[in-house]
Amino acid sequence: MAVAALKSAKREFAVPSLSEASPHYAKLVTRRDELHVQRAATDAEIHRLVGAMRTAPRALHRAKIAELVGDPAPDGEAPVPSRERLNELRQHLSAIDKAISLIETRIAQERIKASVVVCEQAQDEHRRRVREMCFKLIELREAMLDYSQLVDSFNAEDIAWSRLSPSQLLVLGNPRDRQSEAALYLRAAVKSGFLDQKEVPEAIR
């Protein structure tokens, strides 16, 4: 039986990552992550310098007073930060942002190529699982038909059977209907090449 064969073929399968499928993709992602770390460090340094420049006038004032009085320069005073250094860091930050944007574009392009590789490696497993769903859906339809026959018998005898709690699986539609959700799904699987037409019950082909 097809379902039994599918069960025996069932196995663990791990979808390869994009980095596993494409060393170039992995390299781009690593480089992007490195740039983000560098960006964070540069941004932190800029904020530190900006803060230092705001306090620099007070430090210069204290140093000037000490010079006029004839005292040695106050200990522990940090050197006045250079505006040129701040501009250099800001230019570097801008260059990092542009580099990250460029790498993101290349990552997006390489993602498509790597995805093709992953899909090729996973296509057999994907097909197996789709077929497994189809055959289980066919089994479920048979169970629905069996249930419908019981319901038809109740109704034919004019039996008030609501106390049994009706349990039709309405979400999949009438199992006899060629336009039910189950029938449409199975015919779509045939169209996509996952099933042969003869594997679909004749009534809903």
C-alpha positions as CSV (number, residue, x, y, z in Angstrom):
1,M,0.0,0.0,0.0
2,A,1.3,3.5,-0.9
3,V,0.8,4.9,2.7
4,A,2.7,2.0,4.2
5,A,5.6,2.5,1.8
6,L,5.7,6.2,2.7
7,K,5.8,5.3,6.5
8,S,8.7,2.9,5.9
9,A,10.6,5.6,4.0
10,K,10.1,8.2,6.7
11,R,13.4,9.5,8.1
12,E,15.0,12.5,9.8
13,F,15.8,15.3,7.4
14,A,17.5,18.6,8.2
15,V,17.0,21.5,5.8
16,P,20.5,22.9,4.9
17,S,21.1,26.4,5.9
18,L,21.9,29.1,3.3
19,S,25.4,29.3,4.7
20,E,25.9,25.6,4.3
21,A,24.6,25.8,0.7
22,S,26.8,28.7,-0.2
23,P,30.2,29.5,1.3
24,H,30.0,32.9,-0.5
25,Y,26.7,33.7,1.3
26,A,28.3,32.7,4.6
27,K,31.3,34.9,3.9
28,L,29.0,37.9,3.2
29,V,27.0,37.4,6.3
30,T,30.2,37.1,8.4
31,R,31.5,40.3,6.9
32,R,28.2,42.2,7.5
33,D,28.2,41.1,11.1
34,E,31.8,42.3,11.5
35,L,30.8,45.7,10.1
36,H,27.9,46.0,12.5
37,V,30.3,45.4,15.4
38,Q,32.7,48.0,14.0
39,R,29.9,50.4,13.5
40,A,28.8,50.0,17.1
41,A,32.3,50.7,18.3
42,T,32.7,53.7,16.0
43,D,29.3,55.1,17.1
44,A,30.3,54.7,20.8
45,E,33.6,56.5,20.2
46,I,31.8,59.4,18.5
47,H,29.4,59.8,21.4
48,R,32.4,59.7,23.8
49,L,34.2,62.4,21.9
50,V,31.1,64.6,21.7
51,G,30.6,64.3,25.4
52,A,34.3,65.1,26.0
53,M,34.1,68.2,23.8
54,R,31.2,69.5,25.7
55,T,33.2,69.4,29.0
56,A,36.5,70.6,27.3
57,P,35.9,74.3,27.9
58,R,35.6,73.8,31.6
59,A,38.8,71.8,31.6
60,L,40.6,74.5,29.6
61,H,39.3,77.2,32.0
62,R,40.7,75.3,35.0
63,A,44.0,74.8,33.3
64,K,44.2,78.5,32.3
65,I,43.5,79.6,35.9
66,A,46.2,77.3,37.2
67,E,48.6,78.8,34.6
68,L,47.8,82.3,35.6
69,V,48.2,81.6,39.3
70,G,51.4,79.7,38.7
71,D,50.1,76.4,39.8
72,P,50.9,73.1,37.9
73,A,48.2,71.9,35.5
74,P,45.4,69.9,37.3
75,D,46.1,66.2,37.4
76,G,43.9,63.8,35.6
77,E,42.7,66.2,33.0
78,A,42.1,64.4,29.7
79,P,43.6,65.9,26.6
80,V,41.2,68.1,24.7
81,P,39.6,65.9,21.9
82,S,40.3,66.8,18.4
83,R,37.5,68.0,16.1
84,E,39.4,66.6,13.2
85,R,39.3,63.2,14.9
86,L,35.5,63.5,15.4
87,N,35.1,64.4,11.7
88,E,37.2,61.4,10.7
89,L,35.1,59.0,12.8
90,R,31.9,60.4,11.4
91,Q,33.2,59.9,7.8
92,H,34.2,56.4,8.8
93,L,30.8,55.7,10.2
94,S,29.2,56.9,7.0
95,A,31.5,54.6,5.0
96,I,30.5,51.7,7.2
97,D,26.8,52.4,6.6
98,K,27.3,52.4,2.9
99,A,29.4,49.2,3.0
100,I,26.7,47.5,5.0
101,S,24.0,48.6,2.6
102,L,26.1,47.2,-0.3
103,I,26.7,43.9,1.4
104,E,23.0,43.6,2.3
105,T,22.2,43.9,-1.4
106,R,24.8,41.2,-2.3
107,I,23.4,39.0,0.5
108,A,19.9,39.3,-1.0
109,Q,21.2,38.3,-4.4
110,E,23.2,35.4,-3.1
111,R,20.3,34.2,-1.0
112,I,18.4,33.5,-4.2
113,K,21.3,31.4,-5.6
114,A,21.8,29.6,-2.3
115,S,18.1,28.9,-2.0
116,V,18.2,27.1,-5.4
117,V,20.9,24.8,-4.0
118,V,18.8,24.1,-0.8
119,C,15.7,23.4,-2.8
120,E,17.6,20.9,-5.0
121,Q,18.8,19.1,-1.9
122,A,15.4,19.1,-0.3
123,Q,13.1,18.4,-3.2
124,D,12.9,14.6,-2.7
125,E,12.0,15.1,1.0
126,H,9.5,17.8,0.1
127,R,7.9,15.6,-2.5
128,R,7.7,12.7,0.0
129,R,6.0,14.7,2.6
130,V,3.5,16.2,0.2
131,R,2.6,12.8,-1.0
132,E,2.2,11.6,2.6
133,M,-0.3,14.4,3.2
134,C,-2.2,13.5,0.0
135,F,-2.5,9.8,0.9
136,K,-3.6,10.6,4.4
137,L,-6.1,13.0,3.0
138,I,-7.4,10.3,0.8
139,E,-7.7,8.0,3.8
140,L,-9.5,10.7,5.7
141,R,-11.9,11.2,2.8
142,E,-12.7,7.5,2.9
143,A,-13.5,7.8,6.6
144,M,-15.7,10.8,5.9
145,L,-17.6,8.8,3.2
146,D,-18.0,6.0,5.7
147,Y,-19.4,8.4,8.2
148,S,-21.7,10.0,5.6
149,Q,-23.2,6.6,4.9
150,L,-24.1,6.2,8.5
151,V,-25.7,9.7,8.6
152,D,-27.6,8.9,5.4
153,S,-29.0,5.8,7.1
154,F,-30.2,7.8,10.1
155,N,-31.8,10.4,7.8
156,A,-33.4,7.8,5.6
157,E,-35.1,6.2,8.6
158,D,-36.2,9.7,9.8
159,I,-34.2,9.1,13.1
160,A,-33.7,12.1,15.4
161,W,-30.0,11.4,16.1
162,S,-28.8,14.8,17.3
163,R,-28.2,13.3,20.7
164,L,-25.2,11.5,19.1
165,S,-23.6,14.9,18.5
166,P,-23.2,15.2,14.7
167,S,-19.5,15.3,13.8
168,Q,-19.3,16.0,10.0
169,L,-15.9,17.3,9.1
170,L,-17.3,20.3,7.3
171,V,-14.0,22.2,6.8
172,L,-13.0,19.8,4.0
173,G,-16.4,19.9,2.3
174,N,-18.6,17.1,1.2
175,P,-16.4,14.0,0.4
176,R,-18.5,13.4,-2.7
177,D,-18.1,16.9,-4.1
178,R,-15.5,17.4,-6.8
179,Q,-15.2,21.0,-5.7
180,S,-14.5,20.3,-2.1
181,E,-11.4,21.5,-0.4
182,A,-10.0,18.0,-0.3
183,A,-10.7,17.3,-4.0
184,L,-9.2,20.7,-5.1
185,Y,-6.1,20.0,-3.0
186,L,-5.5,16.6,-4.5
187,R,-6.0,17.8,-8.1
188,A,-3.6,20.6,-7.4
189,A,-1.1,18.0,-6.2
190,V,-1.6,16.1,-9.5
191,K,-1.0,19.3,-11.5
192,S,2.2,20.0,-9.6
193,G,3.5,16.5,-10.2
194,F,3.3,15.2,-6.7
195,L,0.6,12.6,-7.6
196,D,-0.4,10.6,-10.6
197,Q,-4.0,11.2,-11.6
198,K,-4.8,7.5,-11.1
199,E,-3.7,7.8,-7.4
200,V,-6.7,10.2,-6.8
201,P,-10.1,8.6,-6.2
202,E,-11.9,8.5,-9.5
203,A,-15.0,10.3,-8.1
204,I,-13.0,13.5,-7.4
205,R,-10.4,13.5,-10.2
